[in-house]
Amino acid sequence: MKVLIIGSEGMLGHDLVDILSCENEVKTTTIDTLDITNIDKTIEIVKEINPDVVVHTAAFTDVDGSEANPDLAYKVNALGTRNVAVACKETDSAMVYICTDYVFDGLKGTSYYEYDQTNPLSVYGKTKHIGEVFIRDNLNKFYIVRSSWLYGIHGPNFITTMLNLAENNKQISVVNDQIGSPTYTVDLSKAIAKLIKKPVFGIYHITNSDSCSWYEFAREIFEIAGIEVELTPVTTEEFPRPAPRPKFSVLENYNWKLEGFPEIQSYKTAMRQYMKLL
């Protein structure tokens, strides 16, 4: 297949290029070669490449920055996604949209299934959710892939942040009342490579197995790295941020399992594989 990856310069984009190139003809765009907020240019480039599948990873992912810049977040995450969807409609390309656990409010208290009611709390979550709506309104052939707490070798992430903090701090405070599933971009990319081989269109939750709090995640990081640091659990209220976060946003990989795809490895195994590369 011919696959176009939009946003190939990003953390996930890099791994998608590496993994999808094994079995597909891969074309890429970056923020420098395609402004997705320009609908005419987006249609022009997608038509020129004429891909079987477009994997749309470009986004304004600064969660707190989105609160301060709602127009920019909406323009990129909502209208930009609409523009990619319209371009895919023009070329009859299937579309993969990378979405987020932040489309949920975290109040359910148990894992979220694909069919659960969305209710984003933040500007970032709202704009990503509107991107989903634009795709469903415009396309029949789409894979909306919701994932969470991404980390990978090609970009800053929670693991590298913790390791950098430990270089200059003996005591670190980490939120202990937000629960999710850390997800390795390599595992997510491998899952997407499997998904696009079949016309099993729809919404998918794809994360590494198992879940933890940010505090438990940090504790695991320092244990693997062999770093001694005084780690203090704090509440969300004690560590206020501009954007509200869902308290419990674990995603159940329900559709993935029902379609017969293999279980994705535990985040604990995945983070060990990742940290060996650092």
NUKOLMI-442450 format. One line per field, with one value per residue (C-alpha): residue number from 1; residue in three letters; z, x, y. Coordinates in steps of 0.25 Angstrom, whole numbers, plus 2048, in hexadecimal, padded with zeros to 3 digits. Example, Ala and Ser with C-alpha at 12.3 -4.5 7.8 and 13.67 -1.06 7.14 Angstrom:
<nodes>
num [1|2]
residuo [Ala|Ser]
z [81F|81D]
x [831|837]
y [7EE|7FC]
</nodes>
This chain:
<nodes>
num [1|2|3|4|5|6|7|8|9|10|11|12|13|14|15|16|17|18|19|20|21|22|23|24|25|26|27|28|29|30|31|32|33|34|35|36|37|38|39|40|41|42|43|44|45|46|47|48|49|50|51|52|53|54|55|56|57|58|59|60|61|62|63|64|65|66|67|68|69|70|71|72|73|74|75|76|77|78|79|80|81|82|83|84|85|86|87|88|89|90|91|92|93|94|95|96|97|98|99|100|101|102|103|104|105|106|107|108|109|110|111|112|113|114|115|116|117|118|119|120|121|122|123|124|125|126|127|128|129|130|131|132|133|134|135|136|137|138|139|140|141|142|143|144|145|146|147|148|149|150|151|152|153|154|155|156|157|158|159|160|161|162|163|164|165|166|167|168|169|170|171|172|173|174|175|176|177|178|179|180|181|182|183|184|185|186|187|188|189|190|191|192|193|194|195|196|197|198|199|200|201|202|203|204|205|206|207|208|209|210|211|212|213|214|215|216|217|218|219|220|221|222|223|224|225|226|227|228|229|230|231|232|233|234|235|236|237|238|239|240|241|242|243|244|245|246|247|248|249|250|251|252|253|254|255|256|257|258|259|260|261|262|263|264|265|266|267|268|269|270|271|272|273|274|275|276|277|278]
residuo [Met|Lys|Val|Leu|Ile|Ile|Gly|Ser|Glu|Gly|Met|Leu|Gly|His|Asp|Leu|Val|Asp|Ile|Leu|Ser|Cys|Glu|Asn|Glu|Val|Lys|Thr|Thr|Thr|Ile|Asp|Thr|Leu|Asp|Ile|Thr|Asn|Ile|Asp|Lys|Thr|Ile|Glu|Ile|Val|Lys|Glu|Ile|Asn|Pro|Asp|Val|Val|Val|His|Thr|Ala|Ala|Phe|Thr|Asp|Val|Asp|Gly|Ser|Glu|Ala|Asn|Pro|Asp|Leu|Ala|Tyr|Lys|Val|Asn|Ala|Leu|Gly|Thr|Arg|Asn|Val|Ala|Val|Ala|Cys|Lys|Glu|Thr|Asp|Ser|Ala|Met|Val|Tyr|Ile|Cys|Thr|Asp|Tyr|Val|Phe|Asp|Gly|Leu|Lys|Gly|Thr|Ser|Tyr|Tyr|Glu|Tyr|Asp|Gln|Thr|Asn|Pro|Leu|Ser|Val|Tyr|Gly|Lys|Thr|Lys|His|Ile|Gly|Glu|Val|Phe|Ile|Arg|Asp|Asn|Leu|Asn|Lys|Phe|Tyr|Ile|Val|Arg|Ser|Ser|Trp|Leu|Tyr|Gly|Ile|His|Gly|Pro|Asn|Phe|Ile|Thr|Thr|Met|Leu|Asn|Leu|Ala|Glu|Asn|Asn|Lys|Gln|Ile|Ser|Val|Val|Asn|Asp|Gln|Ile|Gly|Ser|Pro|Thr|Tyr|Thr|Val|Asp|Leu|Ser|Lys|Ala|Ile|Ala|Lys|Leu|Ile|Lys|Lys|Pro|Val|Phe|Gly|Ile|Tyr|His|Ile|Thr|Asn|Ser|Asp|Ser|Cys|Ser|Trp|Tyr|Glu|Phe|Ala|Arg|Glu|Ile|Phe|Glu|Ile|Ala|Gly|Ile|Glu|Val|Glu|Leu|Thr|Pro|Val|Thr|Thr|Glu|Glu|Phe|Pro|Arg|Pro|Ala|Pro|Arg|Pro|Lys|Phe|Ser|Val|Leu|Glu|Asn|Tyr|Asn|Trp|Lys|Leu|Glu|Gly|Phe|Pro|Glu|Ile|Gln|Ser|Tyr|Lys|Thr|Ala|Met|Arg|Gln|Tyr|Met|Lys|Leu|Leu]
z [800|7FE|80C|80F|81D|820|82C|829|831|83E|849|844|835|836|83A|831|825|82A|82C|820|817|819|811|80A|801|80B|807|812|815|820|826|81C|810|813|81B|81E|821|813|80C|7FE|800|808|7FD|7F3|7F9|7FD|7EF|7E9|7F2|7F0|7FC|800|80E|815|824|82A|836|835|841|84B|857|861|86B|874|868|862|86D|86A|85B|859|84B|846|84D|845|838|838|840|83B|82D|829|82C|824|818|818|818|80D|805|808|803|7F6|7F4|7FA|804|811|81D|82A|835|841|84D|85C|869|86C|865|872|87F|888|891|88D|896|88D|880|874|868|85A|85B|868|869|866|86F|86D|879|872|865|860|862|85C|850|84E|850|845|83C|83E|83B|82E|82A|82C|825|819|817|817|817|824|830|83C|845|853|85B|868|86F|863|864|85A|856|84D|856|864|86D|87C|87D|878|880|88D|88A|887|894|89C|897|89F|8AA|8B5|8B8|8AD|8AF|8A5|8A4|8A9|8A6|897|891|883|87A|876|867|85F|851|84B|850|84C|83E|83D|840|836|82C|82F|82F|821|81A|81D|819|828|828|835|843|84A|857|856|862|869|873|882|888|893|899|895|8A3|8A0|892|898|8A3|898|890|89B|89F|891|890|89E|8A2|8B1|8B3|8BD|8B6|8BC|8B8|8B7|8B2|8A6|8AF|8B5|8A7|89F|890|886|87F|887|885|887|894|88E|87F|87D|86F|86D|860|85D|84E|84C|854|84D|83F|843|845|84F|85D|85E|868|876|877|881|877|86C|875|878|869|867|872|86D|861|869]
x [800|804|803|804|809|805|80D|819|822|81B|81E|814|816|825|821|816|81F|829|81E|815|820|823|817|812|816|816|815|817|813|818|814|81E|818|809|801|7F4|7ED|7ED|7E2|7E6|7F5|7F0|7E7|7F2|7FD|7F4|7EF|7FD|802|7F4|7F7|7EF|7F0|7F2|7F8|7F5|7FE|800|7FA|7FB|7FE|802|7F6|7F9|7FD|7EF|7E8|7F0|7EF|7E1|7E0|7ED|7E9|7DC|7E2|7EC|7E5|7D7|7D7|7E5|7DF|7D3|7DC|7E3|7D6|7D0|7DD|7DC|7CD|7D3|7DD|7D4|7DF|7DD|7E1|7E8|7E6|7EE|7E5|7E6|7E1|7DE|7D1|7CB|7C9|7CF|7C2|7BE|7C8|7CB|7D1|7CB|7C5|7C4|7B5|7B6|7B1|7BB|7BC|7C9|7CD|7D9|7DA|7E4|7DA|7CE|7D6|7DB|7CD|7C7|7D2|7CB|7BD|7C2|7C8|7BB|7B3|7BC|7C1|7BD|7CB|7D2|7D9|7D8|7E3|7E2|7EF|7F5|802|80B|81A|825|833|830|82B|82A|821|81E|829|834|82D|82F|83D|841|83A|842|84F|84D|843|843|834|82A|81B|812|802|7FD|7EE|7EE|7EE|7F1|7F8|806|808|815|814|81B|810|805|80C|80C|7FE|7FA|802|7F9|7ED|7EE|7EF|7E0|7D4|7CF|7CC|7C7|7CC|7D7|7DE|7EC|7F6|800|7F9|7F8|7F7|7FD|7FD|807|80E|80F|814|81F|822|824|82D|837|837|83B|845|84B|849|847|83D|833|826|81A|80C|803|7F4|7F0|7EB|7F9|7FF|7F6|7F7|7F0|7E9|7E0|7E4|7DB|7DD|7DB|7DD|7E2|7DD|7D8|7DD|7D0|7CE|7DC|7DA|7CD|7D3|7DD|7E9|7F4|7F4|7FE|809|809|80E|819|81F|81E|825|831|833|832|83B|846|847|849]
y [800|80E|815|824|828|836|83C|832|83B|838|82E|824|828|824|816|815|818|80D|802|805|806|7F7|7F3|7FF|80B|816|825|830|83E|847|854|85B|854|854|85E|855|862|866|85D|860|85C|850|84B|84E|846|83A|83A|83A|82E|827|81D|811|815|823|822|830|832|841|848|854|84B|855|852|85E|867|864|86B|877|876|870|876|86F|862|862|866|85B|850|852|859|853|845|849|84E|840|839|841|83E|82F|830|836|82B|81F|81D|816|81F|81C|827|827|82B|82B|826|835|834|82E|835|82A|829|81B|814|808|806|80E|806|80B|80D|815|823|82D|83A|841|84B|853|85B|851|845|84D|851|842|83D|847|841|834|83A|840|832|82B|836|835|827|819|813|817|812|81B|816|81B|819|81F|824|822|821|81D|81F|82B|835|83B|833|82F|826|82F|83A|832|82E|83C|841|837|83C|849|845|83B|83D|83C|83E|836|836|829|82A|82A|81C|818|80E|813|80F|80D|813|807|7FE|808|808|7F9|7F9|803|7FB|7EF|7F7|7FD|7EF|7ED|7F5|7F4|803|80A|80F|807|809|805|806|7FD|7F3|7F6|804|80D|81B|825|822|813|816|81F|814|80A|813|815|807|803|80E|80A|819|81C|828|82C|82A|831|82E|83B|83D|844|850|851|852|85B|85C|865|85A|850|841|835|82E|820|81E|810|80B|7FD|7F8|7F2|7F3|7EF|7E2|7DF|7E0|7D5|7DD|7D9|7DF|7EA|7E8|7EE|7FD|7F7|7EE|7F9|804|7FB|7F9|808|80B|802|80B|818]
</nodes>
